[in-house]
Amino acid sequence: MELDWGNLPGYDDIKGFMANNRRKSQDDWNMIKETSAETLLGREMLKSRESGERSYGFRQIKSEESNKSVFVTQKGNVVGGGTYSVLNALSAYLRYLEGTARDDWQEVHDKLRASENRNGASFNALFGSALSLGIISRRRVHYEAIKYEKERKAGFLSPFGYSAATIAAAVEAVCSKEWYWILALRNQINNDGKQSTRIWRWNGFLIQYTVAGEDGPAVLLVHGFGAFGEHYRDNIYGLSSTGHRVWAITLLGFGKSEKPNIVYTELLWADLLRDFIVDVVGEPVHLVGNSIGGMI
């Protein structure tokens, strides 16, 4: 059976449509980022609940306020402030196994337990923003962690691992960040005449993407599970040569994009794609996805 798809719109048709439909202002465009995928999903669940359909609850995180707290976000789960405050919180984090009678250290220990949704994930959750903002450097974290490890092991470092899970989490996190930073610097200028590899920082993490084409409708290619942006290496030039501007992104946790120790969900990747479209593409885009990339 043959299907009649009708006439496909061309580039001139799309330009005419955009001319007749005034583009959103920059402020309106950037406001798209203010609503997370989890919030949108929650709204849909509430609508379903009101209409009598089956719905599922979603998390509500209660924020705690403390005038002397080292946690600075509204949710109270991110370390911030000055360098001294962050170093103090890092000392508390590393010494979790020792216990403490100090209120400020006890708060860090409480947040550590709440953030440890997988082994070692609490470090990025608590200190990721401080590292990204430059309040404390990756090398300083590594120095403090190794220094404490030597204190625990009479000046020696064991070849069989670290003596505390918090030390291992801190060292592995900053070494991973350093590795992907070096990798990003090496790949930032990589243009073979057809497409270029670039790096975009999202929520403190390095995301690799490829772009080709100079004019025409915007197209964003999203790979599937276990793949990466190079999945579309044979499609990018073909699309760009026919009058399209083409982006191919490597999602967080895949390929040469950073792989932080966090919980990966479809909502996380949906937020990443939304912010990429707003910050990098800068206009409405045709989304092309393979496998889980199509579902997101």
KEKE-3310 file (N, C-alpha, C; in steps of 0.2 Angstrom, whole numbers, plus 5000, padded with zeros to 4 digits):
npx = (5004:5003:5007:5001:5010:5009:5015:5031:5037:5048:5064:5061:5047:5048:5055:5046:5035:5041:5044:5031:5027:5030:5046:5050:5055:5072:5072:5060:5063:5074:5068:5062:5071:5069:5060:5060:5061:5056:5047:5038:5033:5027:5017:5009:5005:4997:4987:4982:4978:4967:4958:4954:4962:4974:4988:5005:5015:5027:5043:5045:5055:5060:5066:5078:5082:5096:5105:5119:5123:5133:5127:5120:5110:5093:5086:5095:5106:5119:5135:5143:5148:5162:5180:5186:5175:5170:5182:5181:5169:5173:5183:5175:5167:5177:5181:5170:5169:5174:5165:5157:5156:5153:5141:5141:5149:5141:5130:5135:5138:5125:5119:5127:5124:5111:5113:5119:5115:5120:5136:5148:5142:5139:5149:5150:5137:5137:5148:5150:5146:5154:5166:5165:5162:5174:5177:5184:5198:5201:5213:5216:5207:5211:5223:5220:5213:5222:5232:5224:5222:5236:5238:5230:5236:5249:5258:5259:5253:5242:5243:5231:5220:5209:5207:5195:5178:5174:5186:5190:5179:5181:5194:5192:5182:5187:5199:5193:5186:5197:5203:5193:5193:5206:5204:5194:5201:5210:5202:5194:5197:5195:5193:5189:5186:5173:5165:5165:5171:5166:5165:5154:5149:5138:5129:5141:5147:5156:5151:5152:5150:5145:5145:5139:5137:5130:5119:5101:5087:5087:5094:5094:5103:5101:5108:5107:5105:5120:5127:5135:5139:5145:5139:5131:5139:5139:5129:5128:5136:5129:5116:5119:5125:5114:5107:5105:5108:5117:5117:5125:5124:5133:5127:5127:5137:5140:5151:5163:5159:5157:5157:5150:5148:5133:5115:5107:5094:5079:5074:5084:5092:5083:5082:5095:5095:5085:5091:5103:5097:5092:5103:5114:5110:5099:5087:5071:5071:5073:5071:5079:5080:5087:5083:5083:5086:5076:5065:5067)
npy = (4994:5011:5027:5043:5056:5070:5087:5090:5103:5115:5124:5138:5138:5136:5148:5157:5154:5157:5170:5175:5172:5179:5179:5173:5184:5187:5186:5179:5167:5162:5160:5147:5138:5139:5130:5114:5097:5088:5095:5099:5086:5083:5092:5087:5075:5080:5085:5074:5067:5076:5074:5061:5051:5038:5042:5046:5049:5063:5068:5080:5091:5096:5112:5117:5130:5139:5150:5149:5139:5130:5127:5133:5134:5135:5123:5118:5109:5110:5114:5130:5147:5155:5152:5147:5142:5131:5123:5119:5112:5102:5096:5091:5082:5072:5067:5059:5046:5047:5053:5067:5081:5093:5105:5111:5102:5090:5093:5093:5079:5074:5078:5072:5058:5059:5062:5051:5042:5032:5023:5034:5045:5056:5066:5074:5079:5087:5096:5099:5111:5121:5117:5120:5134:5138:5141:5132:5122:5108:5102:5106:5099:5086:5087:5089:5077:5067:5071:5069:5055:5050:5054:5045:5033:5033:5040:5034:5028:5016:5003:4997:5004:5016:5021:5026:5028:5041:5048:5041:5044:5058:5059:5051:5058:5071:5068:5062:5073:5081:5073:5073:5087:5089:5081:5088:5100:5096:5092:5103:5111:5105:5102:5095:5100:5097:5095:5101:5098:5102:5110:5111:5118:5111:5113:5112:5101:5094:5094:5086:5091:5091:5102:5107:5115:5131:5139:5138:5128:5122:5107:5095:5081:5066:5054:5036:5024:5019:5024:5038:5055:5053:5043:5048:5051:5048:5055:5069:5077:5075:5080:5094:5098:5100:5111:5113:5117:5108:5100:5088:5080:5073:5064:5067:5056:5048:5042:5055:5064:5071:5059:5059:5054:5051:5049:5044:5049:5049:5061:5069:5070:5075:5088:5092:5092:5102:5114:5114:5117:5130:5137:5135:5131:5141:5143:5137:5120:5106:5090:5075:5058:5043:5027:5028:5041:5046:5044:5053)
npz = (5000:4996:5002:5002:5005:5002:4998:5003:5015:5009:5010:5008:5011:5025:5029:5025:5034:5047:5045:5045:5058:5072:5080:5096:5110:5116:5130:5133:5126:5133:5145:5144:5149:5163:5168:5173:5166:5175:5182:5172:5169:5181:5182:5171:5177:5188:5181:5175:5186:5191:5181:5184:5179:5181:5191:5196:5210:5213:5217:5231:5237:5252:5258:5269:5280:5286:5295:5297:5288:5277:5265:5251:5241:5237:5239:5248:5246:5241:5242:5246:5246:5253:5250:5261:5268:5260:5260:5273:5274:5265:5273:5283:5275:5270:5282:5287:5292:5305:5313:5322:5334:5330:5324:5311:5304:5306:5299:5286:5285:5286:5274:5266:5267:5263:5249:5244:5233:5225:5225:5230:5224:5231:5232:5220:5220:5231:5230:5217:5211:5217:5212:5199:5199:5203:5216:5223:5218:5207:5209:5222:5229:5227:5233:5247:5249:5247:5257:5269:5268:5269:5282:5289:5285:5291:5283:5271:5255:5249:5237:5235:5235:5243:5260:5265:5260:5256:5253:5242:5233:5232:5226:5214:5208:5205:5197:5186:5181:5178:5168:5158:5155:5150:5139:5132:5129:5120:5109:5106:5095:5081:5065:5051:5039:5035:5046:5063:5079:5095:5112:5125:5141:5153:5167:5174:5168:5155:5138:5123:5106:5088:5074:5058:5043:5037:5034:5034:5039:5056:5063:5075:5080:5089:5098:5101:5115:5123:5112:5103:5098:5085:5079:5069:5059:5045:5041:5044:5035:5023:5026:5029:5017:5010:5013:5027:5044:5055:5070:5081:5095:5109:5122:5140:5149:5139:5126:5122:5130:5147:5161:5174:5191:5194:5195:5180:5170:5160:5161:5165:5153:5145:5150:5147:5133:5131:5136:5128:5116:5118:5123:5114:5100:5098:5093:5087:5083:5072:5078:5078:5082:5088:5094:5111:5110:5102:5111:5121)
capx = (5000:5007:5004:5002:5012:5008:5021:5035:5039:5055:5067:5057:5041:5049:5057:5040:5032:5045:5043:5024:5026:5036:5050:5050:5060:5077:5070:5055:5067:5078:5063:5061:5075:5067:5055:5063:5057:5053:5042:5033:5030:5023:5011:5005:5003:4992:4981:4979:4974:4961:4953:4952:4966:4979:4994:5010:5018:5033:5046:5045:5060:5059:5072:5080:5086:5101:5109:5126:5124:5137:5123:5118:5105:5086:5085:5100:5110:5125:5140:5145:5151:5169:5185:5187:5169:5170:5187:5179:5165:5177:5186:5170:5166:5182:5181:5164:5169:5176:5160:5159:5151:5152:5135:5142:5151:5136:5125:5138:5137:5118:5118:5131:5120:5105:5115:5123:5110:5125:5142:5153:5139:5138:5154:5148:5131:5138:5154:5151:5145:5160:5172:5163:5163:5181:5178:5190:5201:5201:5220:5216:5203:5215:5229:5217:5211:5228:5235:5221:5224:5242:5237:5226:5240:5255:5262:5259:5247:5241:5241:5225:5214:5209:5205:5188:5174:5174:5192:5190:5174:5183:5199:5190:5178:5192:5203:5188:5185:5203:5204:5188:5195:5211:5201:5190:5205:5213:5197:5190:5199:5196:5189:5192:5183:5166:5161:5169:5170:5166:5163:5149:5148:5131:5129:5147:5150:5158:5147:5154:5145:5147:5141:5140:5132:5131:5113:5096:5084:5092:5092:5098:5103:5102:5110:5103:5108:5126:5131:5137:5137:5148:5134:5128:5145:5138:5123:5129:5138:5124:5111:5122:5126:5107:5104:5103:5113:5116:5121:5125:5126:5134:5123:5130:5138:5142:5156:5168:5156:5159:5153:5150:5145:5126:5110:5105:5087:5077:5072:5091:5094:5078:5084:5101:5093:5082:5096:5107:5093:5091:5110:5119:5106:5097:5081:5067:5075:5070:5074:5080:5083:5088:5082:5081:5086:5069:5060:5069)
capy = (5000:5017:5032:5050:5061:5077:5090:5092:5110:5117:5130:5144:5138:5137:5155:5161:5153:5160:5177:5177:5171:5183:5175:5175:5189:5183:5185:5173:5161:5160:5157:5140:5134:5139:5125:5107:5092:5085:5100:5098:5080:5084:5096:5083:5071:5083:5086:5067:5066:5080:5071:5055:5046:5036:5046:5044:5055:5065:5071:5086:5092:5102:5115:5119:5136:5139:5156:5147:5134:5130:5125:5140:5134:5135:5116:5116:5103:5112:5118:5136:5152:5157:5146:5144:5138:5125:5119:5117:5107:5096:5092:5087:5076:5067:5063:5056:5040:5049:5056:5074:5084:5100:5106:5112:5096:5086:5095:5090:5072:5072:5079:5066:5052:5060:5062:5045:5038:5027:5024:5040:5051:5062:5071:5078:5082:5092:5100:5100:5118:5124:5116:5123:5141:5140:5142:5127:5119:5101:5100:5107:5094:5080:5088:5088:5070:5063:5073:5065:5048:5049:5055:5039:5028:5034:5043:5029:5027:5009:5002:4993:5008:5021:5019:5028:5029:5048:5049:5038:5048:5064:5058:5049:5064:5077:5065:5061:5080:5083:5070:5076:5094:5089:5078:5094:5105:5093:5091:5109:5113:5099:5103:5092:5104:5095:5097:5103:5096:5108:5108:5115:5116:5111:5112:5110:5095:5095:5090:5086:5091:5092:5106:5108:5119:5138:5142:5134:5125:5119:5100:5092:5074:5064:5046:5031:5022:5016:5027:5045:5059:5050:5038:5051:5054:5048:5059:5076:5081:5075:5085:5101:5100:5101:5117:5113:5118:5102:5098:5081:5080:5067:5065:5066:5049:5044:5045:5059:5069:5069:5054:5060:5049:5053:5045:5046:5047:5052:5068:5073:5071:5080:5095:5094:5094:5109:5119:5115:5121:5137:5140:5133:5132:5147:5144:5131:5115:5099:5085:5068:5054:5036:5023:5032:5048:5048:5045:5059)
capz = (5000:4995:5006:4999:5010:5000:4997:5009:5014:5007:5014:5007:5015:5032:5030:5025:5040:5052:5044:5047:5065:5075:5084:5103:5112:5119:5137:5132:5124:5139:5151:5143:5153:5170:5170:5172:5163:5180:5184:5167:5170:5187:5180:5167:5182:5191:5176:5174:5193:5191:5176:5186:5177:5185:5191:5200:5214:5211:5223:5233:5241:5257:5259:5276:5280:5291:5294:5297:5284:5271:5259:5249:5237:5240:5242:5254:5245:5237:5246:5243:5250:5251:5249:5268:5270:5256:5263:5280:5272:5262:5278:5286:5270:5270:5289:5288:5296:5311:5317:5325:5338:5327:5321:5304:5301:5306:5293:5280:5286:5285:5267:5262:5267:5259:5242:5242:5230:5223:5229:5228:5220:5235:5231:5214:5222:5236:5228:5210:5209:5220:5208:5192:5200:5204:5223:5225:5212:5207:5212:5229:5232:5227:5238:5253:5250:5248:5263:5274:5267:5272:5289:5291:5284:5293:5278:5265:5251:5248:5230:5234:5236:5249:5267:5266:5253:5255:5250:5235:5230:5230:5221:5208:5204:5202:5192:5181:5179:5175:5162:5152:5154:5145:5132:5129:5126:5114:5104:5105:5088:5077:5060:5045:5033:5034:5052:5069:5086:5100:5119:5129:5148:5155:5174:5177:5165:5148:5133:5116:5100:5082:5070:5051:5039:5039:5033:5033:5045:5061:5064:5080:5080:5096:5097:5105:5121:5121:5106:5104:5092:5079:5076:5063:5055:5038:5039:5046:5030:5019:5028:5029:5010:5006:5015:5034:5049:5058:5076:5083:5102:5113:5129:5146:5151:5133:5121:5125:5135:5154:5164:5182:5196:5196:5192:5174:5169:5154:5163:5165:5146:5142:5152:5144:5126:5131:5137:5122:5110:5120:5123:5108:5094:5099:5089:5086:5079:5070:5082:5075:5088:5087:5100:5117:5108:5100:5116:5125)
cpx = (5004:5003:5006:5004:5011:5015:5025:5037:5046:5058:5063:5051:5042:5051:5051:5036:5035:5044:5036:5022:5032:5039:5050:5056:5066:5075:5065:5058:5071:5074:5061:5065:5073:5063:5059:5059:5053:5047:5036:5029:5025:5017:5006:5002:4997:4986:4978:4975:4968:4956:4951:4956:4971:4986:4999:5013:5025:5036:5045:5050:5060:5066:5072:5084:5090:5105:5117:5128:5129:5134:5120:5112:5098:5084:5090:5104:5116:5129:5142:5148:5158:5174:5185:5181:5168:5176:5185:5174:5168:5180:5181:5168:5171:5182:5174:5164:5171:5171:5162:5153:5149:5145:5136:5144:5145:5131:5128:5137:5129:5116:5121:5127:5113:5106:5118:5118:5114:5132:5147:5149:5138:5143:5152:5142:5132:5143:5155:5150:5151:5166:5171:5164:5170:5182:5184:5192:5201:5208:5220:5212:5207:5220:5226:5215:5217:5232:5231:5222:5230:5242:5234:5231:5247:5260:5262:5253:5247:5240:5235:5219:5214:5206:5198:5185:5174:5180:5192:5185:5177:5189:5197:5186:5182:5196:5199:5187:5191:5204:5199:5190:5201:5209:5198:5195:5208:5208:5193:5191:5200:5191:5192:5189:5176:5162:5167:5167:5171:5164:5159:5148:5141:5131:5135:5151:5151:5154:5150:5149:5148:5142:5143:5135:5132:5124:5107:5092:5088:5089:5097:5097:5105:5103:5106:5108:5115:5130:5133:5136:5140:5144:5131:5133:5143:5132:5124:5131:5133:5118:5113:5123:5119:5103:5101:5109:5112:5120:5120:5128:5128:5132:5128:5131:5139:5148:5162:5165:5158:5154:5153:5146:5138:5121:5107:5098:5085:5076:5079:5093:5089:5080:5090:5099:5090:5087:5101:5104:5093:5098:5114:5115:5103:5090:5077:5071:5071:5074:5074:5083:5082:5087:5080:5082:5080:5064:5061:5065)
cpy = (5006:5023:5039:5055:5068:5080:5092:5099:5110:5122:5136:5144:5139:5144:5159:5160:5157:5168:5180:5176:5173:5179:5178:5180:5184:5181:5179:5167:5158:5157:5150:5136:5134:5134:5118:5102:5088:5089:5099:5091:5080:5087:5091:5078:5074:5084:5079:5065:5070:5077:5064:5049:5044:5040:5044:5050:5057:5068:5078:5087:5098:5105:5117:5125:5136:5145:5154:5141:5135:5129:5131:5140:5134:5128:5114:5110:5104:5116:5124:5141:5153:5151:5143:5139:5131:5120:5115:5111:5101:5092:5088:5081:5071:5063:5061:5050:5041:5051:5063:5076:5091:5100:5107:5106:5090:5087:5092:5082:5070:5073:5074:5060:5053:5060:5056:5040:5032:5028:5030:5046:5057:5068:5076:5082:5088:5098:5102:5107:5122:5123:5120:5131:5143:5142:5138:5124:5111:5098:5101:5101:5088:5081:5086:5081:5066:5064:5069:5058:5046:5050:5048:5033:5029:5036:5039:5029:5019:5008:4999:4997:5012:5018:5021:5029:5036:5050:5047:5042:5054:5064:5056:5054:5069:5074:5064:5068:5082:5080:5072:5083:5094:5086:5084:5099:5102:5093:5097:5112:5107:5099:5100:5095:5102:5097:5098:5100:5101:5105:5113:5113:5117:5109:5109:5104:5097:5091:5091:5087:5092:5097:5107:5112:5127:5142:5136:5132:5122:5112:5098:5084:5071:5056:5042:5029:5018:5019:5034:5048:5057:5045:5041:5054:5053:5052:5066:5080:5081:5080:5092:5103:5101:5107:5117:5115:5112:5102:5091:5081:5073:5068:5064:5059:5045:5047:5049:5065:5066:5064:5055:5055:5051:5048:5048:5044:5051:5060:5072:5074:5075:5087:5097:5096:5101:5114:5120:5118:5128:5140:5140:5135:5139:5149:5137:5126:5109:5094:5078:5064:5047:5032:5028:5039:5051:5048:5051:5065)
cpz = (5000:4999:5002:5005:5008:4999:5003:5009:5013:5012:5014:5011:5022:5033:5030:5032:5046:5051:5046:5054:5069:5080:5091:5105:5115:5126:5137:5131:5130:5145:5150:5148:5161:5172:5168:5169:5169:5182:5179:5168:5176:5186:5176:5172:5186:5187:5175:5181:5193:5187:5178:5183:5182:5185:5196:5204:5211:5217:5225:5239:5246:5259:5266:5276:5286:5290:5293:5292:5279:5265:5257:5244:5241:5243:5247:5253:5241:5241:5242:5248:5248:5251:5256:5270:5266:5258:5269:5278:5269:5268:5282:5282:5271:5277:5291:5293:5304:5316:5319:5329:5336:5323:5313:5301:5301:5301:5287:5280:5284:5278:5263:5262:5263:5251:5240:5239:5226:5225:5226:5225:5224:5234:5226:5216:5226:5233:5221:5208:5211:5215:5201:5193:5201:5211:5226:5219:5213:5210:5220:5233:5232:5232:5245:5255:5251:5255:5269:5274:5270:5279:5292:5290:5286:5287:5271:5261:5248:5240:5229:5235:5242:5255:5269:5260:5251:5251:5243:5231:5227:5225:5214:5204:5201:5197:5186:5177:5175:5168:5156:5151:5149:5138:5128:5126:5120:5108:5102:5098:5084:5071:5053:5038:5032:5040:5058:5075:5091:5107:5122:5136:5150:5162:5177:5173:5158:5143:5126:5111:5094:5078:5063:5048:5041:5038:5032:5039:5050:5062:5070:5080:5086:5095:5102:5111:5119:5115:5108:5098:5085:5076:5070:5059:5048:5036:5040:5039:5024:5020:5027:5022:5007:5009:5022:5038:5054:5065:5078:5090:5105:5120:5135:5148:5145:5130:5125:5129:5142:5156:5171:5185:5198:5193:5186:5172:5162:5155:5163:5158:5143:5144:5148:5137:5126:5131:5131:5117:5112:5120:5117:5101:5093:5095:5089:5081:5077:5074:5078:5080:5086:5094:5106:5115:5105:5105:5120:5122)
residu = (MET:GLU:LEU:ASP:TRP:GLY:ASN:LEU:PRO:GLY:TYR:ASP:ASP:ILE:LYS:GLY:PHE:MET:ALA:ASN:ASN:ARG:ARG:LYS:SER:GLN:ASP:ASP:TRP:ASN:MET:ILE:LYS:GLU:THR:SER:ALA:GLU:THR:LEU:LEU:GLY:ARG:GLU:MET:LEU:LYS:SER:ARG:GLU:SER:GLY:GLU:ARG:SER:TYR:GLY:PHE:ARG:GLN:ILE:LYS:SER:GLU:GLU:SER:ASN:LYS:SER:VAL:PHE:VAL:THR:GLN:LYS:GLY:ASN:VAL:VAL:GLY:GLY:GLY:THR:TYR:SER:VAL:LEU:ASN:ALA:LEU:SER:ALA:TYR:LEU:ARG:TYR:LEU:GLU:GLY:THR:ALA:ARG:ASP:ASP:TRP:GLN:GLU:VAL:HIS:ASP:LYS:LEU:ARG:ALA:SER:GLU:ASN:ARG:ASN:GLY:ALA:SER:PHE:ASN:ALA:LEU:PHE:GLY:SER:ALA:LEU:SER:LEU:GLY:ILE:ILE:SER:ARG:ARG:ARG:VAL:HIS:TYR:GLU:ALA:ILE:LYS:TYR:GLU:LYS:GLU:ARG:LYS:ALA:GLY:PHE:LEU:SER:PRO:PHE:GLY:TYR:SER:ALA:ALA:THR:ILE:ALA:ALA:ALA:VAL:GLU:ALA:VAL:CYS:SER:LYS:GLU:TRP:TYR:TRP:ILE:LEU:ALA:LEU:ARG:ASN:GLN:ILE:ASN:ASN:ASP:GLY:LYS:GLN:SER:THR:ARG:ILE:TRP:ARG:TRP:ASN:GLY:PHE:LEU:ILE:GLN:TYR:THR:VAL:ALA:GLY:GLU:ASP:GLY:PRO:ALA:VAL:LEU:LEU:VAL:HIS:GLY:PHE:GLY:ALA:PHE:GLY:GLU:HIS:TYR:ARG:ASP:ASN:ILE:TYR:GLY:LEU:SER:SER:THR:GLY:HIS:ARG:VAL:TRP:ALA:ILE:THR:LEU:LEU:GLY:PHE:GLY:LYS:SER:GLU:LYS:PRO:ASN:ILE:VAL:TYR:THR:GLU:LEU:LEU:TRP:ALA:ASP:LEU:LEU:ARG:ASP:PHE:ILE:VAL:ASP:VAL:VAL:GLY:GLU:PRO:VAL:HIS:LEU:VAL:GLY:ASN:SER:ILE:GLY:GLY:MET:ILE)
# end
